[in-house]
Amino acid sequence: MARLFGTDGVRGLANGDVLTPELTLRLTAAAGARAVAERRTAEAPFERPIVVVGRDTRPSGEMLEAAAVAGFTSAGCDVSRLGVVPTPLVAHATDRWHAVLGLAITASHNPMPDNGLKLFAAGGRKLSDAEENALERDLETEPLRATGNDVGRSYADGRPARVEAYLTDLLSSAGSLDGLHVVVDGAQGAACELAPEVYRRAGAKVTALHCSGDGHLINDGCGATHPESLAAAVVELGADIGIAHDGDADRCIVVDGSGAVLNGDQVLGLLALARKESGLPGSDVLVATVMSNLGLHQAMTAAGITVLQTAVGDRYVLEAMLSGGHQLGGEQSGHVVMLDYATTGDGLLTALQVMDRVVRTGTPVGELASAVQLLPQVLVNVRADRARATAPDVQAAVAEMELALEGKGRVLLRPSGTESLVRVMVEAPTQEQADAVAQRLASVVGA
């Protein structure tokens, strides 16, 4: 059986070959049955455990939600249906209400026809590889089913309290944003209602863009993957800052007052330097992935901050943070994890923290982000056997290129986890040098 889970849950064409209502029912029934079995060894063996379920605005979300509710309740779990909410709210509610599981039905930044299943374990954390592997094995057997009074129920009347608790905790993480004008692009996704609301409640003047919540248009020329219209609106309106969320709002992209789109590494560096200046516990370590720009490393080193690297994927960042007791980590893509405030990446929290820094310092966000001077970075996908990444001739070419860069750049080869691809990433002092080295290595890998 091919691996079902990817780097961030199960994702694919909704109602296609893999992500069907049938698969959703089987997976949630298996996850629910495992949670019930664990709960029955506790002191209250007959108390039905709670699962929280939320979704983004995609039309297929309603279909998959119905299947998920059927799966969880058939296993003996009660389901709190949150409706359309950001993924981090699902994680927050899982933690706050002591749920055994959380499920966000979303394909994040993917186009509308796709959808996905993101599971959270108790405490609001993403599943580990071992937990995902165990669930995949469970799919090969018939799950235990509840009967009689043990069959779960589903309800939606808990939504207002769960949403308000999430917004209250967000607002407590930052000071007043009075005087700041922000344009927020909701990507027609899960943040369309709550992002403008929380920024207004924080005191900012808010202009909402792509926030009608039309799931047919989710991520379509808008949001974190398409910030062009946001950048234009910031300039046209003379706003101080622009915030673009992706479809499920677990990340954000920042635009400065000139319309320049800031790299995720710059935002991560801005937040790390703010923590360092405030003297917060653990502010001398930042966790990032192997794709983080060398410019981030250089800026952090200059500030006395150590950068720990992980594999690509925010859950690997989180695992390293938890195992090492670190508080801040993230990715270039705009995923930022702040364990002081949340159990997972949260785009609304990231945006509030960035805007709080702007207001507290009285410094434009572009100037704050300039503390991280990014090196030109080139990424080339080479169609080749994944084993080519470690072939002797390729490694010899890598060593040769690294020598030529004289420590002022770097080379990274990453085999794809799902395709016959090797990703060649090069950073160098100039764009021309980065392009030349990347093309040279790509030709060797593809030979």
N, C-alpha and C positions, 0 to 999 in steps of 0.2 A: 504493500500500500504506500503510495506517494505521501510525503509529509503534507499534512493539512495546514498546519500553522506556518505563517511566514514570520517576518521580523516584527509584525505588529498585529497579531491575531490572524483570523481567517478573512481573506479578501478575494473578490472576484466578481464576475458578471452576475448580477442578481438574477436568480432563476435560470442561470446557465447550467454548465456541466457540473459545477461543484457547489456553489452557494445557492442551495435550494431550500424551500421550507422543510423538506424531509430531512436534509442534513442538519438544519438548525434545530429541529425538534429532537433528533437523535443526540446531538452534541449537548444541548441544554438538559435533556433528560439524564445523560451520563454525568454531567457536571453536578446536577442537582442530587442525583442518587449518591454520588461520592460525598457530597456535603452532608446529606442526611445520615449516611452511615457513620460519618465521623461524629456528628452531633449525638447520635443515639448512644455513644459510649460515655457521654457526659451525664451530669446529674439530672437533667430534665429531658429524658429520652422521648417524651411524647409531644414536646413543643415544636411546632413546625418552624423551621428556620426561614429567615427573610432573604429574598433576593431583590435587588433593585435593577430596573431595566429602563434605559433611555435610548433615544435615537436622534439622528439628524433629520433633515427635511426631505430626504429622497422619497419619492412615491413608494418604492419597494420596501421602505422601512416598516410600513404598516403590516405588510404581508409577513415579513420576517419576525416582527414583534409578536404577532398572533401565534406563530409557530414556537417562538421561544417561551411564551407564557404557557402554552400547552406542554412543552417539554418540562419546564421547571415544576409546574403544578402536578404533573403526572408522577414526578419523583417525590412529592410531598413537601414542596417549598411554597410559601406564600410569596406572591410577587407584587412589589410596589412599582406601578407603572408611572414613570416620570414624564412620558411624552417626549416632545422635542426639547432637548437640553444639551449643553456642551458635555463632551466626554468627561472632562475633569469634575463636573458636578456629579456624575455617576460614581466616580471614585470617591469623592467627598462624602456622598450619602452612604456608600458602602461602609466607609469608616465610621461616620458619625452615628449611624443607626445600627451598628454592629451586625450588618448583613453578612451572610456567609459567602455571597457572591454578588458581583455587579456585572452587568452586560451593557455595553454601548454598541448599538447597531449603527455602524457608520463605515464609510470607506475614506474618511478623512479628506485628503486633497484630490482624490480620484474623481473622474467625471461622473455624471449622474447615473449612467447605466450600471455602474459598479455599486457594490455595497460590501459590508464586512461585519465581523463579530469580534469585539474586543472584550475579553473577560478579565475581571478583576477579582482577586482573592480577598478573603477577609482582611480588613485593614486598608482596603483601597489600593493595593499594590497589584501590578501586572503579574500574570502567571510566569513562573520560571520555566526554563526548557524542560526540566524534569516533570513538572506538573502538566505541561502541554503534552509531553510524550505519554504520560499515564492516561490522559483523557483520550488520546488517539487509540491507545490499546483498548480502552473501555468501549470504544465504538464497535469493536469486533465481537462483543458479547451483548446479550440482552440485558438492559439495566433493570434493577429492582423497581417495581412499580408500587405506588401507594394505593390503598383502597380504603373505602369507608371514610371515617373521619380524618384519616391521614392524608387524603387528597388535598393539595394546596388550593388556595383561593388567590384571586388577583384583585387589586384595587388601585384607584387613581387618586383618592382623596388625600393621600399623604404628600402629594406634589407641592402644594403651597409652602408647607413647613420646610421641606427639604430644599426648595429653591431659596427661600428667605434665609435659611441657615448658611447656605453657600455664599449668598451675596453679602451677608453680615460679616462672615469671616474674610472675604475678599477686602471689604472696606476697612476692616481693622488692620490690614497689613500695610496700609499707606496713609499718608496725611492728606490734607485738603488739596484739591487740584484747582482751586479757585483762580480764575484768570487765564487758564489754559484752554485753547481752542483745539479740539481734536476732531479729525475726520476718521470715522471708523467704517471699514468695509467688512460686512458680515458674511460675504461670499454666498449669500442666499442660503446659509447653512444654520447650524445649531445655535450660533451666537447672535442671530439677528435681533432677538428681543432683549436678551440679558446684557450684552456688551454695551449698547447705548445706555441702558438703564443704569448699570453700575457706574459708568463713567460720569453720568449726570449726577448721580447721588454722591459721587466723590467731589463734586463741585465744578467739573469741567463744562465748558460750552461744547456741545456735541453736535456734529453733523453726521447723519447716518447715510451710508451709501451701500447699495446692494443689500438692503436689510428688509425686503418685503417678505422674505421667507419662502419664496417660490422654489420648491425643491427640484422642479424640472430644470432650473437654471443654476443649480449648485455648482460652484467653482467654474462656471462658464464665463471666461474672460474677466473674472473678478477674484477677489480674495488673495490669500498669501502667495499663490502661484502665478497670479496675474495682477500685480500691483500698479500697472500703468495708469488705469483710470483714477485710482486713489491718489497717485502722485500728482496727476493733473489737477485734481480737485483741491488738494492742499495748496498748490500754488495759486490757483484761481481765487480761492477763498481767503488767502493770506493766513491760513491756519498755522499753528505752531508745530503740529505733529500729525502724522497719519498712522493708523493701526489697521493692518489687514490680517484677518483671521482665516484659517482654513475651514473646511466643511464641518469639522467637529470641534473646532476652537481649542485644540490642545497645543496650538502654537500661534505665534504672531510674527508678522514682518513689520518693521518700523520704517517710516518715511519721514525725512526731516523737512524743515520749512522751505527748503529750496526745491523739494521734489525728488531729492536723491534717496534711493532705496538703500537702507543700511543692511549689511551682511549680518547673518545670525551670529557670527563670531564677534563682530563689533558690539552687538547688544550683550552678548555673554560677557565680554570683557568689561563693558560699562558697569554691569551689575557686580562683577567680581571686584572691581576697583571701589565701588560704593561700599561693599561689605568690608573691604580692607580698611577703608578710611574710617568706617564706623567702629572698627575694632570688634566686630562680631565673632563669636566663637567659630573656629574652623575656617576663618576667612583667608588663611594662607594656602588653601588648596582649592583648585578648580578641576572638575572632571569633564573631559571632552572626548570626542571620538578621534580615531586616526585621521579623519578627514579635516580636522580643524586646521585652520591656516597657520603657517609658521609665524605670521605676524602676530597672532594671538599669543603664541608661546613667547615671543620676544617681549611683548608688552607686559605679560604676566611676570616673566623673569625679572624685568626691570623694576617691577613693583614688589618683588619678594614673594610672589605667589607661584606655587608649584602646580604644573598642569599634569594630571594623570590621564592617560589615554585608554580608551576602550574600543571594542568593535563598534561598527556603525549600528545605530538603533538606540532609541532613548531608553529602552528597558535595560540595555547593557550598561548605559550610563547610570541608571538608577541602582542596578545591582552593585556596581562598584562603589557608589555613594553609601549604600546601606552597609556593605561589608567593611568599609573603611571609616564610617562615621562622618562622612563629608556632607556639606550642606548645599552646595551649588554645583550644577552640572548642566550640560546641554549639547546641542548640535548646531551645525551651520544652518540647518533648515528652519530654525526658529523655535525648536523644542527646547524649553528651559525647565529644569526641575529645581525647585527650591524647597528643600525638606523642612525648613523653618515653618513653612506655611501650608504645604500640600504634599500629597503622597505620589503625585505623578506630574507630568508636564501640563501646564495650564497657561494658555495664551492670554486669558483675561488677567491673571495674576501677573504675568510677565509685563503686560502693557501698563498695569497700575504701578508696578515697581519702577519701570522706566520713566513714566510721567512724574512720579513722586520725586525721582532724582532730578529731573528737569526743574521742577518747581522749587525744591529745596536749595538747589545751587544757583538758580537764576540763569542757568547756562543752556543754550539751545542744544537739542539732542544731537545734532550733527557734530557740534564741537565736542561734546562728551564722548561720542563714539570715535572721534579721530584719535583718541589715545591708542587705538589699535590700528596700526598702519598695515593694511593687507598686502601681501605679496601677490603678484599675478599668479593665478592658478589655472591649470589646463587639465581637463579630464577627457580622456579618449577611451571609448569602448571598442575593444578589439575582438572580432569574432575568431575565437580560437579555443582549443581544449583548455579547460581550467587548470590543468596540470602545467601548462606553459608558464604559469606565474613563478614556478619554482625550478624550471629547467635550467641546466648549467649555463647554456649560452645566454639565456635571458638574465640570469643573476650576474653574469660577467658584464653584460651591457649596463645593468643597473649600477654596479660598482664603478664602472668607467664614467658614467654620467654624474654620479655623486661626487667623484673626484674632481670632475670638471666644474661642478658648482661651488667647490671650495668652502663648504659649510654654510653658504649663503642661500641655499635652497634645499629642496628635498624631493625624493622620488618615492612613490608608493604604488605597489601593484596589488590589486585585490581581485581574486577570482569571484565571479558571480555565484551566489548561492543557489540559483535556480536555472541558469542558462549557460550555454557554452560561450562565455564571455570572460575576458580579463580586462579589468578597468585599470587604465594607466593614468595616474595622477602625478603632475609635476608642478612644483612651485619654484620660482626663480626671481632674481632681482628685477628682470625686465620681461615684458610680454614676449618679445622676440626670442629670448633665450628659453623661456618656458615652452613656447610653441616648438622650437627646434628640438629640444630634448624629448618632448612628448612624442613627436613624429618619429624620431630615431628609435625610441623604445617600442613604439607601436609596430614599426616595421620588423623589428626583431621578434616580438611576441607573435606576430602574424605570419612569420616565415614558415 
